[in-house]
């Protein structure tokens, strides 16, 4: 399948709060299409949208109600990005056992409970994954 654009849509009851969180995390801005749909603008693209769902029930992942979707973001400095996402309002869900490992991840949630991971070691992880396949 070919597609011209990919947009990840997250449900939330308080779309203003969640949109502000993702805009800050992705270093973009919020574009409000209407009261029930906000888009996150990043360098002329719109990779994430927030849709109002009044009765949204957040997943309780990794140890509870199954995740519905999660996002992985590979970062260069896990310690700095960890501090930044917490300052933006993320909830810290699961720590890595070793922040100095060549690859790894930690689990967070945005203000509406959508889980996401901050990962590191993309090149190493990619090489290991490719070698295993």
DAMOFEN-V560788 format. One record per backbone hydrogen bond with DSSP energy under -0.5 kcal/mol. NH is the residue of the N-H (numbers start at 1). CO is the residue of the C=O. If there is no record, write none. Layout:
# DAMOFEN-V560788
NH,CO
NH,CO
This chain:
# DAMOFEN-V560788
8,47
9,7
10,8
10,49
12,51
15,13
18,14
19,15
20,16
21,17
22,18
23,19
24,20
25,21
26,22
27,24
28,23
29,41
31,39
32,30
33,31
33,37
34,37
37,34
38,50
39,31
40,48
41,29
41,39
42,40
42,45
45,42
48,40
49,8
50,38
51,10
52,36
53,12
56,53
58,56
60,65
68,69
71,115
73,117
75,119
81,77
82,78
83,79
84,80
85,81
86,82
87,83
88,84
89,85
89,86
90,85
91,109
93,91
93,107
94,107
101,98
104,120
106,118
107,94
108,116
109,91
110,114
113,110
116,108
117,71
118,106
119,73
119,117
120,104
125,121
126,122
127,123
128,124
129,125
130,126
131,127
132,128
133,129
